[in-house]
Amino acid sequence: MTLDDYATPEQAADRLGIHPETVRRLIRQGDIIAMKVWGQYLIYRPDLERFAAGYDPNYKAPAAQRRHMRRVALRAAIERITSQ
């Protein structure tokens, strides 16, 4: 993997059509999986595309559904990291 395989919150915001701070909030909530490198969040582009495919900036999911989606995303990230 190279740095080109990752997006910054600004690039993710452009892709999703939202403000970069909203991307950071989604990361803090666990909705978008990212890692922090030298104080900068980096989002694996395939994970971003997977998130973008089901993301509607105007939809507010119930809390239980958000928790479930975070668990699913976390499992996928752990599987990706451990399979390397």
N, C-alpha and C positions, 0 to 999 in steps of 0.2 A: 504494500500500500504506500501511496505517496500522499503528499499534502493536497494534491489535486483531487483526491478521493474524499475530501472533507470540505464542508461549507462553514462559513462564519455565520453568526446570527444575522448580519446585514444581508448576506447572500440568501439565506433561508427566508428572510422577510420579503425580499424581492420575489422569490419563487412562490411564496404563499400569499402575497398581496396584503401583508400586514406590517405593522411597525416593528423595528428590531427589538424594542423593549418588550413587545408582546411575545416574540420568540424567546427571549430570555426568561420571561415569566412561565411560558410553557415548559421550558427546560427545568426551571426550579420546581415546578409542579410535578415533573416526571412524565409529562405528556410527550415530550421530545427527548430522546436519549442523546446525550452529548458528553464529551469529556472536556475538562478544563486543562489547558496547556499554557503555562506562563500567563495566567490570568485571562486567557481568551477561550471562550467556548468553541469547540469544533464538533460539527455534526457530520456523521458518516453519510455521504450523499444517498446511497441506497435506502438508508433508514429515513432520510428526509423525504425521498420520493414515496416511500411506503406511507409515511404520515400524510403527505400532501394528497395522496389518492383518496383518503377518507376524511379530509379536513374541510369543514365549512366554517368560515370565520363568524358566521351569524348564528350558528347552532350552539346551544349550551346543554351539554349532556348532563344527566343526573350524576350526582357524586359517586354512586356505586359503579356506574358504567365507567367513569373516568378512572377510578381505582383499578378496575378490571383491565382496562386498556393499558394502564401503566405497568401492571404485572406482566401482561403479555409482551409488551415492548421490552421490559427488563429481561425477561427470559430469552428473547431473541438476541439481545445484545450479549448476554452471558454465553449463549451457545456460539455466537460468532467469535467471541474472544477466545473461548476455550478450544475451538476447533482449529485455531491457527497454529 
